[in-house]
Amino acid sequence: MKDLIKLNIDGVDLEVEEGTTILEAAKKVNIDIPTLCFLKEINEIGDCRICVVEVEGKRGFATSCIQKVEEGMIVHTNTEKVIEARKTVLDLILSNHDRECLTCVRNRKL
């Protein structure tokens, strides 16, 4: 069994196994972090950056789908800075998007 890591996400204390991503840890306590490119076990590269979060003591944003949890980590998923960063990222994605969403492989309705 892997060691347990203690962290805090949006004021919720939790313990998860070493090697868990911030996104996976957040899901365990029903905290929703939006994703676009993340397809579990298919595509875990963090390129879209929609899932960014703030981690206290770290510069910039962490990409939650690939960033592993660390002991004592304090994560914020819904701050003004995070929301603004996600909006900017989405604007950039849409500015160079072919708008074929109905036939896209990421459309889960297919």
All heavy atoms as an XYZ file, in Angstrom:
860
protein
N       0.828     -1.181      0.000
C       0.000      0.000      0.000
C       0.878      1.253      0.000
O       1.895      1.307      0.679
C      -0.913     -0.002      1.223
C      -1.844      1.159      1.280
S      -3.042      0.932      2.612
C      -3.416      2.603      2.949
N       0.460      2.251     -0.755
C       1.214      3.494     -0.827
C       0.977      4.328      0.424
O      -0.024      4.178      1.116
C       0.765      4.295     -2.055
C       1.109      3.636     -3.368
C       0.691      4.514     -4.522
C       1.055      3.862     -5.837
N       0.674      4.684     -6.970
N       1.918      5.218      0.697
C       1.767      6.139      1.826
C       0.595      7.069      1.580
O       0.270      7.397      0.436
C       3.036      6.977      1.997
C       4.211      6.157      2.491
O       3.975      5.101      3.114
O       5.357      6.571      2.257
N      -0.023      7.548      2.671
C      -1.107      8.511      2.564
C      -0.550      9.921      2.679
O       0.346     10.199      3.477
C      -2.161      8.270      3.646
C      -2.980      6.991      3.498
C      -3.986      6.868      4.638
C      -3.700      6.949      2.160
N      -1.072     10.806      1.848
C      -0.661     12.200      1.808
C      -1.816     13.044      2.350
O      -2.952     12.900      1.902
C      -0.336     12.642      0.358
C       0.742     11.748     -0.271
C       0.021     14.124      0.290
C       2.099     11.865      0.333
N      -1.518     13.929      3.292
C      -2.529     14.836      3.833
C      -2.452     16.159      3.085
O      -1.356     16.691      2.878
C      -2.292     15.090      5.326
C      -2.494     13.875      6.192
C      -2.244     14.206      7.654
C      -2.382     12.949      8.508
N      -2.141     13.226      9.931
N      -3.613     16.684      2.692
C      -3.687     17.970      2.026
C      -5.026     18.613      2.302
O      -5.902     18.009      2.932
C      -3.445     17.830      0.524
C      -4.541     17.170     -0.316
C      -4.524     17.749     -1.712
C      -4.314     15.668     -0.385
N      -5.191     19.828      1.812
C      -6.431     20.570      1.984
C      -6.827     21.155      0.641
O      -6.004     21.794     -0.021
C      -6.225     21.692      3.009
C      -7.476     22.480      3.263
O      -7.934     23.226      2.415
N      -8.033     22.317      4.447
N      -8.069     20.913      0.251
C      -8.600     21.475     -0.993
C      -9.848     22.270     -0.635
O     -10.815     21.722     -0.105
C      -8.940     20.387     -2.025
C      -7.719     19.528     -2.338
C      -9.490     21.028     -3.304
C      -7.976     18.374     -3.293
N      -9.804     23.564     -0.906
C     -10.939     24.461     -0.642
C     -11.470     24.325      0.784
O     -12.674     24.283      1.026
C     -12.065     24.231     -1.650
C     -11.697     24.682     -3.055
O     -10.725     25.441     -3.205
O     -12.386     24.271     -4.010
N     -10.561     24.201      1.743
C     -10.953     24.132      3.142
C     -11.308     22.745      3.638
O     -11.648     22.567      4.803
N     -11.217     21.748      2.775
C     -11.545     20.371      3.149
C     -10.251     19.584      3.345
O      -9.456     19.455      2.407
C     -12.421     19.682      2.063
C     -12.709     18.242      2.443
C     -13.702     20.466      1.821
N     -10.042     19.083      4.556
C      -8.875     18.241      4.825
C      -9.148     16.831      4.331
O     -10.248     16.298      4.522
C      -8.584     18.190      6.330
C      -8.089     19.523      6.866
O      -7.350     20.213      6.137
O      -8.446     19.867      8.009
N      -8.148     16.225      3.693
C      -8.300     14.850      3.226
C      -6.965     14.146      3.165
O      -5.918     14.785      3.235
C      -9.006     14.809      1.863
C      -8.274     15.408      0.663
C      -8.634     14.631     -0.590
C      -8.669     16.855      0.468
N      -7.033     12.827      3.045
C      -5.853     11.985      2.864
C      -6.076     11.137      1.625
O      -7.146     10.544      1.451
C      -5.643     11.062      4.060
C      -5.166     11.745      5.308
C      -4.874     10.754      6.426
O      -5.340      9.594      6.359
O      -4.163     11.147      7.353
N      -5.074     11.109      0.778
C      -5.136     10.292     -0.431
C      -3.814      9.568     -0.598
O      -2.802      9.945      0.004
C      -5.434     11.146     -1.692
C      -6.818     11.768     -1.619
C      -4.383     12.223     -1.892
N      -3.812      8.541     -1.415
C      -2.584      7.782     -1.648
C      -1.560      8.620     -2.403
O      -1.918      9.429     -3.262
C      -2.890      6.518     -2.454
C      -3.575      5.445     -1.665
C      -3.688      4.147     -2.447
O      -3.296      4.088     -3.635
O      -4.168      3.171     -1.847
N      -0.318      8.399     -2.069
C       0.786      9.013     -2.793
C       0.623      8.709     -4.277
O       0.243      7.604     -4.653
C       2.107      8.434     -2.264
C       3.334      9.040     -2.857
C       4.597      8.438     -2.255
O       4.534      7.318     -1.696
O       5.633      9.081     -2.352
N       0.884      9.683     -5.137
C       0.751      9.491     -6.581
C      -0.588      9.956     -7.130
O      -0.788      9.988     -8.332
N      -1.498     10.348     -6.243
C      -2.801     10.857     -6.655
C      -2.635     12.267     -7.201
O      -1.852     13.060     -6.682
C      -3.767     10.883     -5.442
O      -3.887      9.567     -4.929
C      -5.135     11.415     -5.812
N      -3.376     12.611     -8.253
C      -3.342     13.978     -8.763
C      -4.285     14.857     -7.952
O      -5.179     14.363     -7.261
C      -3.758     14.046    -10.243
O      -5.131     13.650    -10.355
C      -2.869     13.182    -11.122
N      -4.105     16.149     -8.073
C      -5.010     17.088     -7.406
C      -6.433     16.877     -7.911
O      -7.382     16.883     -7.123
C      -4.562     18.547     -7.630
C      -3.211     18.805     -6.955
C      -5.628     19.527     -7.147
C      -2.592     20.155     -7.284
N      -6.607     16.659     -9.202
C      -7.932     16.441     -9.778
C      -8.606     15.221     -9.155
O      -9.775     15.274     -8.758
C      -7.835     16.277    -11.295
C      -9.143     16.032    -12.043
C     -10.080     17.222    -11.915
C      -8.857     15.729    -13.508
N      -7.869     14.123     -9.044
C      -8.424     12.905     -8.449
C      -8.777     13.117     -6.977
O      -9.825     12.665     -6.509
C      -7.429     11.748     -8.576
C      -7.203     11.282     -9.992
C      -5.997     10.362    -10.127
O      -5.022     10.481     -9.345
O      -6.028      9.520    -11.035
N      -7.913     13.828     -6.257
C      -8.165     14.099     -4.842
C      -9.420     14.952     -4.685
O     -10.254     14.690     -3.815
C      -6.958     14.788     -4.214
N      -9.573     15.959     -5.518
C     -10.748     16.832     -5.452
C     -12.029     16.042     -5.708
O     -13.038     16.238     -5.026
C     -10.610     17.972     -6.452
N     -11.984     15.136     -6.661
C     -13.167     14.319     -6.970
C     -13.583     13.469     -5.769
O     -14.764     13.235     -5.549
C     -12.908     13.419     -8.181
C     -12.920     14.173     -9.485
C     -12.699     13.243    -10.665
C     -12.703     14.046    -11.961
N     -12.575     13.198    -13.131
N     -12.615     13.019     -4.991
C     -12.919     12.177     -3.822
C     -13.765     12.912     -2.780
O     -14.464     12.286     -2.002
C     -11.625     11.656     -3.180
C     -10.922     10.602     -4.006
C      -9.668     10.130     -3.297
C      -8.855      9.194     -4.141
N      -9.428      7.880     -4.309
N     -13.681     14.245     -2.768
C     -14.465     15.034     -1.807
C     -15.509     15.907     -2.527
O     -15.939     16.930     -2.017
C     -13.558     15.879     -0.882
C     -12.770     14.981      0.071
C     -12.627     16.775     -1.670
N     -15.882     15.463     -3.726
C     -16.941     16.109     -4.516
C     -16.673     17.573     -4.836
O     -17.598     18.386     -4.849
C     -18.302     15.952     -3.820
C     -18.714     14.504     -3.734
O     -18.574     13.749     -4.686
N     -19.195     14.108     -2.577
N     -15.417     17.904     -5.082
C     -15.058     19.242     -5.554
C     -14.823     19.131     -7.050
O     -13.985     18.355     -7.503
C     -13.812     19.783     -4.822
C     -14.131     19.995     -3.337
C     -13.327     21.075     -5.472
C     -12.943     20.378     -2.485
N     -15.595     19.897     -7.806
C     -15.540     19.828     -9.263
C     -14.492     20.791     -9.807
O     -14.519     21.982     -9.492
C     -16.910     20.154     -9.850
C     -16.950     19.984    -11.357
O     -16.413     18.972    -11.858
O     -17.495     20.872    -12.038
N     -13.588     20.264    -10.601
C     -12.605     21.066    -11.325
C     -12.858     20.800    -12.798
O     -12.814     19.650    -13.240
C     -11.156     20.678    -10.941
C     -10.905     20.919     -9.447
C     -10.163     21.471    -11.784
C      -9.557     20.427     -8.959
N     -13.144     21.850    -13.591
C     -13.444     21.622    -15.012
C     -12.229     21.106    -15.779
O     -11.084     21.429    -15.449
C     -13.869     22.995    -15.515
C     -13.268     23.971    -14.566
C     -13.176     23.267    -13.240
N     -12.501     20.275    -16.786
C     -11.439     19.753    -17.657
C     -11.933     19.755    -19.098
O     -13.131     19.701    -19.348
C     -11.058     18.307    -17.289
O     -12.205     17.473    -17.454
C     -10.548     18.199    -15.865
N     -11.015     19.801    -20.036
C     -11.339     19.638    -21.455
C     -10.553     18.485    -22.065
O     -11.118     17.582    -22.631
C     -11.054     20.919    -22.251
C     -12.041     22.058    -22.112
C     -11.579     23.262    -22.921
C     -13.426     21.635    -22.551
N      -9.236     18.516    -21.924
C      -8.409     17.516    -22.597
C      -8.270     16.225    -21.807
O      -7.814     15.213    -22.333
C      -7.029     18.081    -22.916
S      -5.954     18.320    -21.475
N      -8.663     16.228    -20.536
C      -8.436     15.075    -19.677
C      -9.416     13.946    -19.987
O     -10.625     14.109    -19.862
C      -8.583     15.468    -18.211
C      -8.375     14.320    -17.258
C      -7.101     13.869    -16.967
C      -9.445     13.685    -16.671
C      -6.899     12.816    -16.087
C      -9.264     12.630    -15.787
C      -7.982     12.202    -15.511
N      -8.879     12.824    -20.431
C      -9.659     11.605    -20.639
C      -8.913     10.511    -19.889
O      -7.880     10.034    -20.351
C      -9.778     11.261    -22.132
C     -10.482     12.298    -23.005
C     -10.312     11.960    -24.486
C     -11.949     12.420    -22.645
N      -9.407     10.130    -18.713
C      -8.696      9.195    -17.835
C      -8.200      7.973    -18.596
O      -8.934      7.355    -19.328
C      -9.592      8.761    -16.673
C      -8.866      7.847    -15.698
C      -9.204      8.180    -14.283
C      -8.503      7.299    -13.305
N      -7.125      7.656    -13.080
N      -6.948      7.639    -18.397
C      -6.262      6.497    -18.989
C      -6.122      6.584    -20.510
O      -5.653      5.652    -21.145
C      -6.948      5.187    -18.587
C      -6.914      4.967    -17.080
C      -7.682      3.733    -16.646
O      -8.048      2.909    -17.501
O      -7.915      3.604    -15.429
N      -6.550      7.696    -21.095
C      -6.401      7.866    -22.547
C      -5.494      9.058    -22.828
O      -4.585      8.992    -23.641
C      -7.769      8.083    -23.220
C      -8.631      6.835    -23.051
C      -7.612      8.412    -24.711
C     -10.065      7.001    -23.499
N      -5.782     10.172    -22.154
C      -5.095     11.412    -22.464
C      -4.902     12.206    -21.173
O      -5.793     12.896    -20.749
C      -5.938     12.199    -23.468
C      -5.280     13.462    -23.918
O      -4.094     13.663    -23.693
N      -6.043     14.337    -24.542
N      -3.758     12.100    -20.571
C      -3.476     12.801    -19.322
C      -2.271     13.717    -19.494
O      -1.296     13.614    -18.771
C      -3.257     11.793    -18.196
C      -4.455     10.922    -17.943
C      -4.209      9.874    -16.865
O      -3.168      9.936    -16.194
O      -5.070      9.004    -16.704
N      -2.372     14.671    -20.433
C      -1.217     15.497    -20.740
C      -1.324     16.925    -20.243
O      -0.357     17.642    -20.218
C      -0.926     15.493    -22.257
C      -2.154     15.935    -23.033
C      -0.426     14.141    -22.707
C      -1.940     16.086    -24.518
N      -2.493     17.373    -19.840
C      -2.656     18.694    -19.257
C      -2.447     19.860    -20.195
O      -2.143     20.966    -19.743
N      -2.616     19.664    -21.485
C      -2.371     20.737    -22.441
C      -3.428     21.828    -22.450
O      -3.115     22.977    -22.725
C      -2.249     20.175    -23.863
C      -0.867     19.635    -24.146
O       0.058     19.887    -23.352
O      -0.710     18.944    -25.165
N      -4.677     21.516    -22.162
C      -5.710     22.546    -22.286
C      -5.617     23.573    -21.160
O      -5.988     24.718    -21.350
C      -7.104     21.929    -22.348
S      -7.811     21.427    -20.765
N      -5.169     23.173    -19.989
C      -4.963     24.033    -18.826
C      -6.247     24.618    -18.245
O      -6.218     25.542    -17.462
C      -3.940     25.140    -19.124
C      -2.652     24.576    -19.650
C      -1.356     25.084    -19.195
N      -1.267     26.049    -18.142
C      -0.788     25.776    -16.944
N      -0.411     24.553    -16.646
N      -0.675     26.708    -16.035
N      -7.387     24.060    -18.590
C      -8.656     24.497    -18.006
C      -8.738     24.086    -16.535
O      -9.409     24.719    -15.734
C      -9.851     23.926    -18.813
C      -9.957     24.607    -20.175
C     -11.169     24.066    -18.055
C     -10.309     26.068    -20.142
N      -8.030     23.056    -16.151
C      -8.119     22.526    -14.790
C      -7.123     23.168    -13.827
O      -6.838     22.612    -12.776
C      -7.940     21.013    -14.803
S      -6.269     20.480    -15.229
N      -6.638     24.363    -14.156
C      -5.646     25.003    -13.282
C      -6.226     25.329    -11.915
O      -7.422     25.596    -11.773
C      -5.053     26.280    -13.919
C      -4.254     25.950    -15.161
C      -6.097     27.336    -14.160
N      -5.369     25.262    -10.917
C      -5.708     25.593     -9.533
C      -4.550     26.373     -8.930
O      -3.443     26.368     -9.465
C      -5.983     24.325     -8.695
C      -7.190     23.571     -9.211
C      -4.767     23.415     -8.642
N      -4.811     27.020     -7.807
C      -3.749     27.684     -7.060
C      -3.278     26.774     -5.941
O      -4.101     26.153     -5.263
C      -4.266     28.982     -6.426
C      -4.331     30.142     -7.372
C      -4.680     31.423     -6.640
O      -5.878     31.641     -6.394
O      -3.742     32.189     -6.307
N      -1.988     26.690     -5.760
C      -1.398     25.933     -4.654
C      -0.596     26.928     -3.828
O       0.316     27.584     -4.344
C      -0.496     24.786     -5.158
C       0.163     24.075     -3.995
C      -1.284     23.814     -6.025
N      -0.969     27.055     -2.552
C      -0.265     28.001     -1.681
C       1.224     27.695     -1.646
O       1.635     26.536     -1.558
C      -0.854     27.965     -0.265
C      -2.194     28.631     -0.161
C      -2.682     28.776      1.266
O      -1.884     28.629      2.223
O      -3.894     29.031      1.429
N       2.019     28.772     -1.755
C       3.464     28.632     -1.702
C       4.108     28.339     -3.046
O       5.327     28.283     -3.139
N       3.305     28.152     -4.083
C       3.841     27.871     -5.428
C       3.568     29.064     -6.329
O       2.522     29.703     -6.243
C       3.182     26.628     -6.042
C       3.311     25.375     -5.225
C       4.661     24.744     -5.375
C       4.692     23.430     -4.606
N       5.907     22.727     -4.730
N       4.480     29.338     -7.226
C       4.304     30.404     -8.203
C       3.430     29.918     -9.346
O       3.546     28.778     -9.775
C       5.667     30.811     -8.761
C       6.047     32.209     -8.395
C       7.370     32.611     -8.927
N       7.210     33.129    -10.275
C       8.140     33.089    -11.198
N       9.294     32.537    -10.946
N       7.923     33.598    -12.381
N       2.574     30.768     -9.854
C       1.749     30.413    -10.993
C       0.644     29.447    -10.606
O       0.280     29.325     -9.434
N       0.131     28.752    -11.603
C      -0.960     27.813    -11.401
C      -0.465     26.382    -11.606
O       0.482     26.150    -12.334
C      -2.099     28.095    -12.390
C      -2.711     29.452    -12.214
C      -2.404     30.488    -13.076
C      -3.596     29.692    -11.178
C      -2.961     31.742    -12.910
C      -4.165     30.943    -10.998
C      -3.849     31.969    -11.864
N      -1.139     25.443    -10.962
C      -0.841     24.017    -11.144
C      -1.922     23.419    -12.029
O      -3.106     23.736    -11.878
C      -0.813     23.308     -9.796
N      -1.524     22.564    -12.932
C      -2.473     21.847    -13.779
C      -2.919     20.616    -13.003
O      -2.163     19.660    -12.839
C      -1.805     21.458    -15.119
O      -1.225     22.633    -15.694
C      -2.810     20.863    -16.076
N      -4.165     20.633    -12.520
C      -4.599     19.638    -11.539
C      -4.679     18.210    -12.073
O      -4.582     17.265    -11.299
C      -5.946     20.032    -10.940
O      -6.979     19.961    -11.897
N      -4.829     18.033    -13.377
C      -4.949     16.666    -13.916
C      -3.618     15.923    -13.965
O      -3.600     14.701    -14.073
C      -5.617     16.676    -15.285
S      -4.629     17.389    -16.612
N      -2.506     16.666    -13.859
C      -1.202     15.996    -13.884
C      -0.358     16.267    -12.646
O       0.582     15.525    -12.371
C      -0.396     16.358    -15.154
C      -0.199     17.856    -15.271
C      -1.037     15.760    -16.394
C       0.704     18.278    -16.426
N      -0.686     17.300    -11.882
C       0.081     17.642    -10.678
C      -0.238     16.670     -9.557
O      -1.373     16.537     -9.135
C      -0.251     19.067    -10.234
C       0.412     19.476     -8.945
C       1.916     19.636     -9.069
O       2.381     20.332     -9.954
N       2.654     18.984     -8.198
N       0.766     15.985     -9.057
C       0.603     15.042     -7.947
C       0.491     15.812     -6.629
O       1.100     16.864     -6.464
C       1.780     14.064     -7.868
C       2.052     13.303     -9.149
C       0.943     12.357     -9.502
C       1.373     11.532    -10.714
N       0.287     10.950    -11.423
N      -0.283     15.262     -5.714
C      -0.434     15.885     -4.401
C       0.878     15.781     -3.625
O       1.676     14.882     -3.861
C      -1.586     15.249     -3.593
C      -2.912     15.453     -4.286
C      -1.335     13.782     -3.309
N       1.070     16.722     -2.716
C       2.241     16.738     -1.847
C       1.776     16.924     -0.410
O       0.739     17.545     -0.158
C       3.181     17.883     -2.233
C       3.748     17.753     -3.634
C       4.547     18.982     -4.067
O       4.806     19.863     -3.210
O       4.899     19.064     -5.243
N       2.534     16.405      0.510
C       2.198     16.504      1.934
C       2.001     17.960      2.346
O       2.839     18.815      2.048
C       3.305     15.865      2.789
C       2.983     15.789      4.249
C       1.812     14.878      4.585
O       1.659     13.822      3.935
O       1.061     15.219      5.508
N       0.869     18.243      3.001
C       0.580     19.578      3.501
C       0.112     20.577      2.464
O      -0.090     21.754      2.785
N      -0.059     20.142      1.237
C      -0.468     21.025      0.149
C      -1.821     21.673      0.472
O      -2.725     21.021      0.975
C      -0.558     20.188     -1.139
C      -0.940     20.935     -2.384
S      -1.005     19.796     -3.822
C       0.666     19.952     -4.415
N      -1.928     22.966      0.173
C      -3.195     23.684      0.314
C      -3.589     24.191     -1.067
O      -2.853     24.976     -1.684
C      -3.075     24.840      1.316
C      -2.688     24.300      2.699
C      -4.385     25.623      1.389
C      -2.399     25.378      3.724
N      -4.721     23.713     -1.551
C      -5.163     23.963     -2.925
C      -6.429     24.808     -2.918
O      -7.330     24.579     -2.108
C      -5.439     22.623     -3.655
C      -5.900     22.865     -5.080
C      -4.211     21.726     -3.617
N      -6.489     25.755     -3.845
C      -7.684     26.582     -4.040
C      -8.139     26.405     -5.489
O      -7.366     26.639     -6.415
C      -7.378     28.054     -3.757
C      -6.858     28.293     -2.379
N      -7.669     28.290     -1.273
C      -5.595     28.520     -1.929
C      -6.939     28.521     -0.192
N      -5.674     28.649     -0.563
N      -9.392     25.988     -5.649
C      -9.887     25.660     -6.989
C     -10.807     26.714     -7.584
O     -11.147     26.624     -8.760
C     -10.658     24.333     -6.981
O     -11.881     24.489     -6.256
C      -9.829     23.207     -6.399
N     -11.227     27.694     -6.783
C     -12.286     28.574     -7.259
C     -12.056     30.037     -6.868
O     -12.997     30.751     -6.551
C     -13.628     28.078     -6.693
C     -14.801     28.524     -7.530
O     -14.671     28.833     -8.693
N     -15.960     28.578     -6.902
N     -10.817     30.487     -6.928
C     -10.516     31.882     -6.600
C     -10.723     32.761     -7.831
O     -10.841     32.263     -8.953
C      -9.061     32.039     -6.120
O      -8.186     31.722     -7.211
C      -8.761     31.157     -4.913
N     -10.737     34.080     -7.621
C     -10.875     35.011     -8.757
C      -9.755     34.804     -9.771
O      -9.996     34.819    -10.983
C     -10.846     36.459     -8.262
C     -12.191     36.976     -7.838
C     -12.144     38.471     -7.554
O     -11.632     39.244     -8.389
O     -12.631     38.839     -6.479
N      -8.524     34.628     -9.271
C      -7.383     34.433    -10.173
C      -7.550     33.158    -11.008
O      -7.261     33.147    -12.201
C      -6.074     34.334     -9.381
C      -5.588     35.624     -8.815
C      -4.272     35.373     -8.069
C      -3.780     36.591     -7.357
N      -2.546     36.333     -6.599
N      -8.002     32.079    -10.383
C      -8.197     30.802    -11.088
C      -9.281     30.939    -12.141
O      -9.115     30.519    -13.295
C      -8.528     29.664    -10.094
C      -9.026     28.424    -10.808
C      -7.321     29.334     -9.236
N     -10.392     31.544    -11.772
C     -11.511     31.708    -12.712
C     -11.086     32.575    -13.898
O     -11.380     32.261    -15.050
C     -12.738     32.285    -11.995
C     -13.299     31.243    -11.020
C     -13.812     32.720    -12.994
C     -14.328     31.775    -10.046
N     -10.363     33.654    -13.631
C      -9.888     34.533    -14.707
C      -8.904     33.788    -15.616
O      -8.951     33.929    -16.842
C      -9.242     35.788    -14.126
C      -8.977     36.867    -15.139
C     -10.220     37.345    -15.885
O     -11.306     37.456    -15.275
O     -10.100     37.593    -17.100
N      -8.017     32.996    -15.027
C      -7.057     32.221    -15.832
C      -7.797     31.233    -16.734
O      -7.453     31.079    -17.910
C      -6.078     31.483    -14.920
N      -8.812     30.556    -16.200
C      -9.582     29.605    -17.009
C     -10.301     30.298    -18.148
O     -10.358     29.776    -19.267
C     -10.580     28.850    -16.127
C      -9.924     27.864    -15.192
C     -10.943     27.203    -14.305
N     -10.305     26.322    -13.326
C     -10.845     25.986    -12.184
N     -12.052     26.432    -11.837
N     -10.204     25.189    -11.350
N     -10.866     31.483    -17.888
C     -11.543     32.243    -18.950
C     -10.565     32.613    -20.055
O     -10.883     32.492    -21.234
C     -12.182     33.510    -18.375
C     -13.435     33.270    -17.582
C     -13.986     34.589    -17.039
C     -15.222     34.373    -16.190
N     -15.720     35.643    -15.620
N      -9.380     33.063    -19.659
C      -8.362     33.431    -20.647
C      -7.958     32.224    -21.487
O      -7.857     32.310    -22.714
C      -7.134     34.033    -19.934
O      -7.546     35.194    -19.212
C      -6.044     34.400    -20.927
N      -7.738     31.090    -20.830
C      -7.359     29.867    -21.537
C      -8.469     29.462    -22.511
O      -8.200     29.121    -23.670
C      -7.048     28.723    -20.541
C      -6.966     27.391    -21.244
C      -5.763     29.016    -19.795
N      -9.708     29.514    -22.063
C     -10.833     29.140    -22.923
C     -10.944     30.084    -24.113
O     -11.172     29.640    -25.247
C     -12.132     29.117    -22.129
C     -13.360     28.612    -22.877
C     -13.137     27.201    -23.428
C     -14.578     28.645    -21.967
N     -10.758     31.380    -23.892
C     -10.773     32.339    -25.003
C      -9.696     31.995    -26.033
O      -9.937     32.048    -27.246
C     -10.549     33.763    -24.494
C     -11.783     34.366    -23.834
O     -12.895     33.822    -24.016
O     -11.626     35.387    -23.128
N      -8.509     31.645    -25.553
C      -7.420     31.285    -26.467
C      -7.737     30.007    -27.242
O      -7.467     29.910    -28.444
C      -6.109     31.132    -25.697
C      -5.513     32.418    -25.154
C      -4.364     32.116    -24.192
C      -5.060     33.329    -26.283
N      -8.312     29.032    -26.564
C      -8.678     27.779    -27.239
C      -9.723     28.049    -28.319
O      -9.609     27.579    -29.451
C      -9.198     26.741    -26.222
C      -8.056     26.243    -25.337
C      -9.869     25.565    -26.942
C      -8.506     25.405    -24.146
N     -10.741     28.820    -27.972
C     -11.824     29.090    -28.921
C     -11.383     29.964    -30.087
O     -11.959     29.880    -31.173
C     -13.015     29.723    -28.201
C     -13.750     28.793    -27.243
C     -14.845     29.555    -26.503
C     -14.332     27.592    -27.976
N     -10.364     30.791    -29.891
C      -9.889     31.642    -30.977
C      -9.237     30.833    -32.097
O      -9.125     31.293    -33.222
C      -8.900     32.683    -30.449
O      -7.670     32.087    -30.097
N      -8.824     29.600    -31.784
C      -8.185     28.730    -32.778
C      -8.879     27.374    -32.779
O      -8.247     26.340    -32.644
C      -6.699     28.572    -32.449
C      -5.954     27.852    -33.542
O      -6.360     27.868    -34.690
N      -4.869     27.203    -33.182
N     -10.198     27.383    -32.945
C     -11.000     26.172    -32.821
C     -11.826     25.982    -34.080
O     -12.420     26.928    -34.577
C     -11.905     26.295    -31.586
C     -12.675     25.064    -31.258
N     -12.094     23.928    -30.751
C     -13.985     24.793    -31.381
C     -13.021     23.005    -30.563
N     -14.176     23.504    -30.940
N     -11.896     24.763    -34.595
C     -12.617     24.523    -35.849
C     -14.129     24.367    -35.677
O     -14.858     24.221    -36.637
C     -12.037     23.314    -36.594
C     -12.113     22.021    -35.802
O     -12.872     21.960    -34.820
O     -11.410     21.075    -36.170
N     -14.620     24.387    -34.455
C     -16.047     24.375    -34.129
C     -16.799     23.180    -34.726
O     -17.909     23.308    -35.214
C     -16.701     25.692    -34.546
C     -16.220     26.868    -33.734
C     -16.773     28.180    -34.247
N     -16.412     29.300    -33.413
C     -15.228     29.889    -33.405
N     -14.254     29.436    -34.153
N     -14.994     30.925    -32.627
N     -16.189     22.018    -34.646
C     -16.838     20.780    -35.085
C     -17.141     19.917    -33.859
O     -16.888     18.715    -33.834
C     -15.953     20.045    -36.084
C     -15.794     20.818    -37.385
C     -14.953     20.092    -38.419
O     -14.578     18.924    -38.205
O     -14.652     20.710    -39.446
N     -17.728     20.548    -32.850
C     -17.950     19.917    -31.552
C     -18.852     18.686    -31.622
O     -18.682     17.746    -30.856
C     -18.533     20.926    -30.571
S     -17.454     22.360    -30.327
N     -19.816     18.683    -32.522
C     -20.743     17.551    -32.592
C     -20.073     16.270    -33.068
O     -20.529     15.174    -32.768
C     -21.939     17.885    -33.482
C     -22.864     18.974    -32.931
C     -23.961     19.287    -33.945
C     -23.456     18.584    -31.596
N     -18.973     16.393    -33.790
C     -18.273     15.204    -34.279
C     -16.925     14.984    -33.599
O     -16.183     14.084    -33.969
C     -18.058     15.291    -35.801
O     -17.336     16.498    -36.096
C     -19.382     15.274    -36.549
N     -16.622     15.795    -32.598
C     -15.352     15.678    -31.881
C     -15.322     14.437    -31.007
O     -16.324     14.079    -30.373
C     -15.146     16.915    -31.008
S     -13.609     16.884    -30.055
N     -14.181     13.761    -30.929
C     -14.048     12.563    -30.108
C     -14.238     12.861    -28.625
O     -14.558     11.964    -27.848
C     -12.687     11.853    -30.311
C     -12.552     11.361    -31.729
C     -11.533     12.754    -29.914
N     -14.068     14.113    -28.229
C     -14.248     14.469    -26.824
C     -15.704     14.748    -26.472
O     -16.024     14.966    -25.319
C     -13.391     15.669    -26.480
C     -11.915     15.302    -26.464
C     -11.073     16.475    -26.040
N      -9.702     16.083    -25.900
C      -8.815     16.080    -26.874
N      -9.152     16.420    -28.077
N      -7.567     15.722    -26.641
N     -16.591     14.739    -27.459
C     -18.009     14.918    -27.209
C     -18.535     13.591    -26.678
O     -18.663     12.615    -27.399
C     -18.738     15.315    -28.494
C     -20.204     15.593    -28.271
O     -20.800     15.169    -27.291
N     -20.786     16.305    -29.212
N     -18.875     13.544    -25.420
C     -19.260     12.295    -24.769
C     -20.630     11.810    -25.198
O     -21.094     10.778    -24.744
C     -19.195     12.454    -23.261
C     -17.779     12.686    -22.807
C     -17.669     12.737    -21.332
N     -16.274     12.942    -20.976
C     -15.873     13.246    -19.782
N     -16.742     13.386    -18.825
N     -14.606     13.407    -19.535
N     -21.318     12.542    -26.057
C     -22.643     12.124    -26.514
C     -22.561     11.129    -27.673
O     -23.547     10.555    -28.068
C     -23.464     13.340    -26.934
C     -23.768     14.256    -25.755
C     -24.518     15.478    -26.213
C     -24.716     16.419    -25.036
N     -25.331     17.660    -25.457
N     -21.359     10.973    -28.221
C     -21.193     10.058    -29.369
C     -21.299      8.612    -28.947
O     -21.038      8.209    -27.895
C     -19.842     10.288    -30.030
C     -19.677     11.651    -30.675
C     -18.271     11.766    -31.250
C     -20.682     11.931    -31.749
